[in-house]
Structures are given as C-alpha cells and as structure tokens.
Amino acid sequence: MQLAVTGASGKTGWRVVQEALARGYQVRAIVRPDSQLPEGLSGAEVLRLELGDRPALESALRGCDALVIATGARPSIDLAGPLKVDALGVRQQLQAAQAVGLQRLVLVSSLCAGRWWHPLNLFGLILVWKRLGEAWLEQSGLAVTVVRPGGLKEAEDDLASQRLRLSAADQQVDGSIPRRLVAQVCLDALENPASIGRILEITSSPTQGDQPESAQATLAAWLA
Ligand SMILES: NC(=O)c1ccc[n+]([C@@H]2O[C@H](COP(=O)([O-])OP(=O)(O)OC[C@H]3O[C@@H](n4cnc5c(N)ncnc54)[C@H](OP(=O)(O)O)[C@@H]3O)[C@@H](O)[C@H]2O)c1
C-alpha cells in the first residue's frame, strides 16, 4: 500500500503517517512549503507543496493507492481559512486524485459538519465549509469514507481503555476522542471496503472495567 497523507504536519496527520508506517505502508507525507515537520514523520517521504499547485499535487499523488486528507484550517484571523482549506482545498485534492486515477480517499472532517447554528462557526462558518468539502467528495464518484471525530485530544495515556462510539451521520453532537484513535480508525476504514460511501462519526470514552473491544473490531461489527 502506497498511502498519501495531506495535512501530515498536523497533529492528526502525523499520527496517521506514523500508524500507517507501523502497518507496513509506504507513506508520502504531503505538507506545505513552510510547514514545521513533527518527529512522527520520520520514515515517510516528505513532499512540500501548496494544494493549489496542481502539477505538484498530481505528481505527489501519482502511483498512490489511497489518500487520507487530514488538512484543516488552523485557527487564525483569516475567516476565509475554512472556506479555502476545508471546502476548496478538499476539492483541489479530489480533482488531483481524479486526474491521476487515485480512487480511495478518507477525509478527516468533524462532528456537526453541515450545521449552521454552532459556536464553532464563529471561525469562518467552518462546519458549513466542511460539509461542502464532504459533499464534493461524495459526488466525485471516488471511493470515499468520511470520518467525523468529536473534539480532538492529544492525550494517549489511556488509549487502551478507550471504547469507541461509532454512529452514522448527524447522530452525535458532542464528545471527544484522542487523535491517535482517529488516526487508527482512518486506516481501519481504509482497509474495510464496507466503509466506502459512509460517514463515520466517532467519539470515545474510557471504560471503567474490562478491556474494551478494539476500535478495529468495533468498526468491523458496525459496518457488517
Ligand atoms: N480540533 C478539534 O477538536 C477538531 C475536532 C473535530 C475535527 N477536527 C478536524 O480534524 C482535522 C485535523 O485536526 P488537527 O487539529 O489534528 O489538525 P492541525 O494540527 O490543526 O493540522 C492541520 C493541518 O492542515 C494543514 N493546513 C492548514 N491550512 C492549510 C492550507 N491552506 N493548505 C494545506 N494544508 C493546510 C496544516 O499545515 P501546517 O502545519 O503547514 O499549518 C496541518 O498539516 C482538521 O480538519 C480539523 O478541522 C478538529
């Protein structure tokens, strides 16, 4: 498996790269020209480009079996950021994928994507633009899985005790999940064809007693 990951310098993106390397994938980590590289990218081929540079993006995706999109507008005073990254940036990526014959994509989106009335929309209507990015992917004819996580957490210490809560679109409105688990679910979804054409909303919480079922098994059972 040759996997491309965009937004690979981000806190979810580098974990997707790291998890993919651990699963034996070859990974192209796609970052911006000025992105700071996290340590988690070591072992991946790093490619620096702007999403709007179509020849460079196509060249980066050519020969890849799949793409995980982990780009997302960083908080800033530029309220057009979410439009540019979460909608138009996703479209740039899907068009480049189509151009090079890359069929399989997983998008890291967000719980509540598509909602107009939500505090997160104070940042440039981000949830509206995220839904537009999702919709363009759904209409692209590509084999797409949309993963919508809840609030993202850096903590990884209680990962083994996390029980995954998985639902279809527009079922969950709050909750959180460690970024590491999101990265794992993205790859589990990639490896499970039953996830194609689905929106997966994911949050998690620690169990008090027994070891929970693995996220991979939870996903497989849910998709069956
Ligand atoms: N934060 C949350 O609680 C939360 C909850 C649900 C969903 N999400 C979504 O989950 C995804 C991952 O979130 P995260 O917090 O792990 O990400 P993050 O650390 O903020 O990383 C964002 C990534 O997107 C890249 N990016 C930003 N603007 C770009 C542009 N114009 N062109 C190309 N790349 C660009 C960044 O590159 P640079 O390193 O160069 O800036 C970085 O690699 C995002 O889509 C986010 O909106 C977040």
The ligand as a Gaussian input file, in Angstrom:
#p B3LYP/6-31G(d) Opt

LIG

0 1
 N       -9.502000      20.412000      16.930000
 C      -10.575000      19.661000      17.123000
 O      -11.026000      19.438000      18.255000
 C      -11.246000      19.046000      15.915000
 C      -12.427000      18.342000      16.111000
 C      -13.006000      17.687000      15.027000
 C      -12.414000      17.759000      13.769000
 N      -11.282000      18.478000      13.591000
 C      -10.673000      18.485000      12.245000
 O       -9.771000      17.403000      12.201000
 C       -8.722000      17.690000      11.281000
 C       -7.377000      17.502000      11.966000
 O       -7.318000      18.409000      13.059000
 P       -5.932000      18.665000      13.852000
 O       -6.257000      19.583000      14.988000
 O       -5.236000      17.390000      14.133000
 O       -5.122000      19.434000      12.721000
 P       -3.978000      20.541000      12.862000
 O       -2.965000      20.103000      13.872000
 O       -4.606000      21.901000      13.023000
 O       -3.305000      20.442000      11.407000
 C       -3.914000      20.998000      10.282000
 C       -3.137000      20.540000       9.071000
 O       -3.718000      21.172000       7.908000
 C       -2.671000      21.867000       7.228000
 N       -3.159000      23.044000       6.556000
 C       -3.751000      24.130000       7.120000
 N       -4.024000      25.050000       6.178000
 C       -3.574000      24.523000       5.005000
 C       -3.563000      25.002000       3.653000
 N       -4.041000      26.210000       3.319000
 N       -3.022000      24.210000       2.713000
 C       -2.522000      22.992000       3.035000
 N       -2.505000      22.480000       4.286000
 C       -3.026000      23.262000       5.246000
 C       -1.667000      22.245000       8.305000
 O       -0.423000      22.535000       7.719000
 P        0.653000      23.467000       8.508000
 O        1.306000      22.561000       9.519000
 O        1.566000      23.917000       7.439000
 O       -0.115000      24.592000       9.153000
 C       -1.650000      20.958000       9.128000
 O       -0.881000      19.981000       8.485000
 C       -8.985000      19.110000      10.797000
 O       -9.704000      19.082000       9.582000
 C       -9.852000      19.692000      11.898000
 O      -10.660000      20.779000      11.440000
 C      -10.683000      19.120000      14.650000

